[in-house]
Amino acid sequence: MIFNTVCVLGMGYIGLPLASSFATHGVRVVGMDVNPQIINTLRNGALHIHEPGLRALVQEALQSGNLLIRQEVEAADAFIIAVPTPFYADKRADLSFVQSAAESIVPHLRQGNLVVLESTSPPQTTTHVVAPILERTGLKAGKDFFLAFSPERVDPGRKDWTTYNTPKVVGGITPACCKVAATWYAQALKEVVPVSTAEVAEMAKLLENTFRMINLGLVNELAIMCDRLGVDVWEVIEAAATKPFGFMKFTPGPGIGGHCIPIDPLYLSWKLRSLNYTARFIELASEINAGMPRFAVGRVQDALNDRGKPLKGSRVLVLGVAYKPDIDDLRESPALDVIRLMQDKGAQVVYHDPYIPHFDHDGWKMDSVADLMAEVKLADCVVIVTNHKVYDYPAVLKAARLVVDTRNALGQLGKDNPKVKRL
């Protein structure tokens, strides 16, 4: 079955590359977002997110005339839901955006349409949340229209694995739904991986991110243990990584960020709690990872104390606030916790990030310093939180009085340097 038009709901890291990819393959795409600022930015030919190769892809899609930017849902053959799925303070999944997106499709849903949920969600969201909303039309999912789940696998900042060449897992609520969705994705994506049910696809996505979260929790705890033992955790990891089988290298840091790794596994543990089961690995890894910003601040405090200077009143420069290197994404970044904790202890904290010139996080506003090297020389301590590749680390090390390197960005330069304290 061929779908000539598609409406993609959500123009973020998931929806915008997907919409642009289909548009460049000749499909008429309506890229919809409720945020007027995003709509205006895209219509003016600019981007609201930084992603390698995305600007050229979006421009090609817009110039082809196949990508139309809208603030309202329009009738289409297929609808793709790619909206945020945050969580509440009690770690319950917030599916309000998914529900609103499904409700906005209802007036336009017709016999034979395809609807795919891409937003990472707890198991059974497709069948227990999305399907009932769409069936208010009187149409039956799996009979009158096709419904599937296909998890996004976007890794912001990567050039090697993109929307086009990352294998696309697809699970429908019926075999026919899966077949139709897989055929549709194959129009514009390199490889499609069909699975038996939507629940399998949902769980596969959660497994991928839970795997990373737990292993990051393990290596973060290893960093704490090595600190207690007086052992170099970075040397331990490099030594273990020489094993050609049975080991996968993960590295510690001041916490974990982004939408996927710190949040998605909690969807699974929340769902299992409703079934009277405790996902112990997830809960423990989450606890360890959440404590890493405080551990990192403790390293800063110790480093300053060794110099006879308290953290209170010290000027601290944080290098990098994005949640991972070389992107402009602040979501769940551990840098926010690190800065807050140091400010709470009385430190004068400034930051520099070439990708995030300023931020407004829940009313908390900060601007990146303009002159990096001047601030490096002025700071009592430089804390490397996000290891952006654009930084000249040897120059930073030479100019700084003291460096706390939470990412081993300095490598061998920092190993035995008296000015450097590593995580």
C-alpha positions in Angstrom: 0.0 0.0 0.0 1.4 3.4 -1.0 0.7 6.5 1.1 1.3 9.7 -0.8 0.9 12.1 2.0 2.0 12.1 5.7 1.5 14.4 8.6 4.3 14.3 11.2 3.2 15.6 14.6 6.3 17.1 16.4 9.2 18.9 14.7 11.9 18.0 17.2 14.9 15.6 17.0 12.7 12.8 15.9 10.0 14.4 13.7 12.0 16.9 11.7 14.6 14.5 10.3 11.9 11.9 9.5 9.7 14.4 7.8 12.6 15.8 5.8 13.7 12.3 4.8 10.3 11.4 3.4 9.9 14.7 1.6 13.2 14.2 -0.2 11.9 10.8 -1.4 8.9 12.4 -3.1 6.3 12.1 -0.3 4.2 15.1 0.5 4.8 15.8 4.2 3.0 18.2 6.6 5.4 18.9 9.4 3.3 20.0 12.3 4.2 21.5 15.7 2.1 23.4 18.3 5.0 25.7 19.1 4.7 28.8 17.0 8.3 29.8 17.5 9.5 26.5 16.0 7.1 26.9 13.1 8.3 30.5 12.3 12.0 29.4 12.6 11.5 26.6 10.1 9.5 28.7 7.7 12.3 31.3 7.7 14.7 28.6 6.6 16.5 28.3 10.0 16.7 25.4 12.5 15.9 25.3 16.2 18.2 22.3 16.8 21.8 21.6 15.9 22.4 18.3 14.1 25.1 17.3 11.6 23.7 17.3 8.1 20.2 18.3 9.1 20.2 21.8 7.8 21.0 20.6 4.2 18.4 17.9 4.5 15.6 20.3 5.7 16.5 22.9 3.0 16.3 20.2 0.3 13.0 19.1 1.6 11.6 22.6 1.8 12.9 23.6 -1.7 11.4 20.5 -3.2 8.0 21.8 -2.1 7.2 18.4 -0.5 7.7 19.6 3.1 5.1 22.0 4.4 5.3 23.5 7.9 2.1 23.9 9.8 0.7 24.5 13.2 -2.4 22.4 12.7 -2.9 18.8 11.8 -4.0 18.2 8.2 -5.6 15.3 6.5 -3.1 12.7 5.2 -2.7 9.1 4.3 -0.4 8.5 7.3 0.1 10.1 10.6 3.3 9.9 12.7 3.3 10.9 16.3 6.7 12.2 17.4 6.0 14.3 20.4 7.8 14.5 23.8 7.1 12.0 26.6 8.4 13.5 29.8 7.7 12.2 33.3 6.2 13.6 36.4 8.1 14.2 39.7 6.9 10.9 41.0 8.5 9.2 37.9 5.1 8.4 36.2 5.1 8.8 32.5 3.5 11.9 31.2 1.5 10.8 28.1 -0.4 14.0 27.8 1.4 15.1 24.6 0.8 11.7 23.1 -2.9 11.8 24.0 -3.3 15.4 22.6 -1.6 14.3 19.4 -3.9 11.3 19.0 -6.9 13.5 19.7 -5.8 16.0 17.0 -5.7 13.2 14.5 -9.3 12.1 15.3 -11.1 14.7 13.1 -8.9 13.7 10.1 -8.8 9.9 10.5 -10.2 8.0 7.5 -10.6 4.4 6.5 -7.3 2.9 5.4 -5.1 5.5 7.2 -1.9 4.5 8.9 -1.0 5.9 12.4 2.4 5.2 13.9 3.5 6.2 17.4 7.3 7.0 17.5 7.4 8.7 20.9 9.2 6.5 23.5 6.4 5.2 25.8 5.6 2.6 28.4 4.6 -0.8 27.2 1.1 -1.1 25.9 0.7 2.7 25.2 -0.1 2.0 21.5 -2.9 -0.4 22.3 -4.2 1.0 25.6 -3.8 4.7 25.1 -3.6 5.6 21.4 -6.0 3.1 20.0 -9.0 3.9 22.2 -8.6 7.6 21.4 -8.5 7.0 17.6 -11.4 4.5 17.9 -13.7 7.4 19.0 -14.2 7.9 15.3 -16.1 4.6 15.1 -13.2 3.1 13.1 -11.6 0.0 14.5 -7.8 -0.2 14.9 -6.4 -3.1 12.9 -9.6 -3.4 10.9 -10.5 0.0 9.5 -7.1 1.7 9.9 -3.6 0.6 10.6 -1.8 1.3 13.9 1.8 0.6 14.8 4.7 1.6 17.1 8.1 2.3 15.7 10.7 3.5 18.2 12.9 6.5 17.4 16.6 5.7 17.5 18.0 9.2 17.1 21.4 9.7 18.7 21.9 13.5 18.5 25.3 14.6 17.2 26.1 11.4 15.3 27.2 11.6 11.6 27.6 7.8 11.0 24.1 6.7 12.0 21.2 8.8 10.8 17.5 8.6 10.4 18.1 7.1 7.0 20.5 4.2 7.8 19.6 3.3 11.4 17.6 0.1 11.2 13.9 0.9 11.9 12.0 -1.5 14.2 8.3 -1.6 13.5 5.6 -3.5 15.4 1.9 -3.3 14.6 -1.2 -4.2 16.7 -1.9 -6.8 14.0 0.3 -8.5 11.4 -1.4 -6.4 8.7 -0.6 -3.2 10.5 3.0 -4.2 10.8 3.3 -5.1 7.2 1.7 -1.8 6.0 3.8 0.3 8.4 7.0 -1.5 7.4 6.3 -1.1 3.7 5.6 2.6 4.2 8.9 3.2 6.1 10.8 1.3 3.4 10.0 4.1 1.0 12.5 6.4 2.6 14.6 4.4 5.1 17.4 1.9 4.3 16.4 -1.0 6.6 13.2 -1.9 8.3 13.0 -4.6 11.0 9.4 -5.9 11.5 8.6 -7.5 14.9 5.5 -9.4 15.9 3.6 -6.8 18.0 3.6 -3.2 19.0 4.5 -4.3 22.6 7.7 -6.0 21.3 8.7 -2.8 19.6 8.0 -0.7 22.7 10.0 -3.0 24.9 12.9 -3.2 22.4 13.3 0.6 22.7 13.2 0.5 26.5 15.7 -2.4 26.6 18.1 -0.4 24.4 18.1 2.6 26.8 17.9 0.5 30.0 21.0 -1.4 28.8 22.9 1.9 28.6 21.5 3.3 31.8 22.4 0.2 33.9 25.9 0.0 32.4 26.5 3.7 33.0 25.3 3.2 36.6 27.8 0.3 36.9 30.7 2.3 35.6 29.7 5.4 37.7 29.7 3.3 40.8 33.1 1.9 39.7 34.4 5.5 39.7 33.2 6.0 43.3 34.8 2.7 44.3 38.1 3.5 42.6 38.1 6.9 44.3 37.8 5.2 47.7 40.5 2.7 46.8 42.9 5.3 45.3 42.8 3.6 41.9 42.7 5.4 38.5 39.3 4.4 37.2 40.2 5.6 33.6 43.2 3.3 33.5 41.0 0.4 34.8 38.5 0.9 32.0 41.1 1.2 29.3 42.8 -2.0 30.6 39.4 -3.9 30.6 38.6 -2.6 27.1 41.6 -4.5 25.7 39.6 -7.7 26.0 38.3 -8.5 22.5 35.2 -10.3 23.7 32.6 -10.1 26.5 33.2 -6.5 27.4 31.7 -3.2 26.2 33.4 0.0 27.1 31.4 2.6 29.1 32.8 5.6 30.8 31.8 7.5 34.0 30.8 11.1 34.2 29.1 13.7 36.4 25.7 12.2 35.6 23.6 11.2 32.6 21.4 13.4 30.5 19.3 13.6 27.4 15.7 12.4 27.1 16.4 8.7 26.5 18.9 7.3 29.0 17.8 8.9 32.3 14.1 8.8 31.6 13.0 6.0 29.3 13.9 3.1 31.7 11.8 4.8 34.3 8.7 4.3 32.0 9.4 0.6 32.3 9.9 0.6 36.1 6.7 2.7 36.5 4.7 0.3 34.4 6.0 -2.7 36.3 5.2 -1.1 39.7 1.5 -1.1 38.5 1.9 -4.8 38.2 3.4 -5.2 41.7 6.9 -5.8 40.4 10.0 -3.8 41.3 12.6 -3.3 38.5 15.5 -3.4 40.9 18.3 -2.9 38.4 16.6 0.2 36.9 15.9 1.7 40.4 19.5 1.1 41.6 21.1 2.4 38.4 18.9 5.5 38.5 19.9 6.1 42.2 23.6 5.9 41.4 23.4 8.0 38.3 21.4 10.7 40.1 24.1 10.9 42.7 26.9 11.6 40.3 26.5 15.4 40.1 27.0 15.6 43.9 30.0 13.3 43.6 31.5 15.6 40.9 30.9 18.7 43.1 32.6 16.8 45.9 35.7 16.4 43.7 35.6 20.2 43.0 35.4 20.9 46.7 38.3 18.5 47.5 40.4 20.0 44.7 39.9 23.6 46.0 40.5 22.4 49.6 43.8 20.9 48.6 44.7 24.5 47.5 43.6 25.9 50.8 40.5 27.5 49.3 36.8 26.8 50.1 34.2 26.3 47.4 32.2 29.1 48.9 33.3 32.3 47.4 35.4 30.7 44.7 34.9 31.5 41.0 34.2 28.3 39.0 34.0 28.0 35.3 32.0 25.1 33.9 33.0 24.0 30.5 30.0 22.6 28.5 26.4 22.4 29.7 24.9 20.2 26.9 24.1 16.7 28.0 26.6 15.2 25.6 29.5 16.5 23.4 29.0 18.6 20.2 25.3 19.2 20.4 23.0 22.0 21.7 20.7 19.8 23.7 20.3 20.7 27.4 17.6 18.1 28.3 18.3 16.5 31.6 21.9 17.7 31.5 23.9 16.9 34.6 25.6 20.2 34.2 22.4 21.9 35.5 22.7 19.9 38.8 26.4 20.5 39.0 26.0 24.3 38.7 23.1 24.4 41.1 24.9 22.4 43.7 27.9 24.6 43.5 25.8 27.8 43.7 24.0 26.4 46.7 27.4 26.0 48.4 28.2 29.7 47.7 30.4 29.4 44.6 30.3 32.0 41.9 29.6 29.9 38.9 29.8 30.8 35.2 29.8 28.6 32.2 30.9 28.4 28.6 29.3 26.3 25.8 29.8 27.1 22.1 26.5 25.4 21.3 24.4 26.9 24.1 25.0 30.6 24.3 22.2 31.0 26.9 19.6 29.0 28.6 16.3 29.5 30.4 15.6 26.4 32.4 12.3 26.7 34.4 12.9 30.5 34.8 16.6 30.0 35.7 18.6 32.0 33.2 22.3 32.0 32.5 24.5 33.2 29.6 27.7 31.7 28.3 30.7 33.8 29.0 32.0 35.7 25.9 35.7 35.3 26.3 36.6 31.7 27.2 40.3 32.0 27.8 39.9 35.2 29.9 37.5 33.3 32.1 39.8 30.3 32.3 42.6 32.6 33.6 40.2 34.3 36.1 38.6 31.1 37.5 39.7 29.5 40.7 38.7 26.2 39.2 37.7 25.0 35.7 35.3 22.1 35.7 35.0 20.1 32.4 31.4 18.8 32.5 30.8 18.2 28.7 33.8 17.3 26.6 33.1 19.3 23.4 35.7 18.5 20.7 36.0 22.2 19.8 37.8 23.1 23.0 41.6 23.5 22.9 42.2 21.4 26.1 46.0 21.9 26.2 45.5 25.7 26.1 42.9 25.5 28.8 45.1 23.4 31.0 48.1 25.7 30.5 46.0 28.8 31.4 44.0 27.4 34.2 45.0 27.4 37.9 43.0 24.2 38.6 41.0 21.8 36.5 38.5 19.2 37.6 38.0 16.9 34.6 34.9 14.8 35.0 35.1 13.3 31.4 38.8 12.5 31.1 38.9 15.1 28.3 42.5 15.9 29.0 43.6 12.3 28.7 47.2 11.7 29.4 47.8 15.4 29.8 45.8 15.3 33.0 46.9 12.0 34.4 49.8 13.1 36.7 49.4 16.9 36.4 49.2 18.5 39.8 46.7 21.1 38.5 44.2 18.4 37.5 41.9 16.3 39.5 39.9 13.7 37.6 36.7 12.0 38.4 
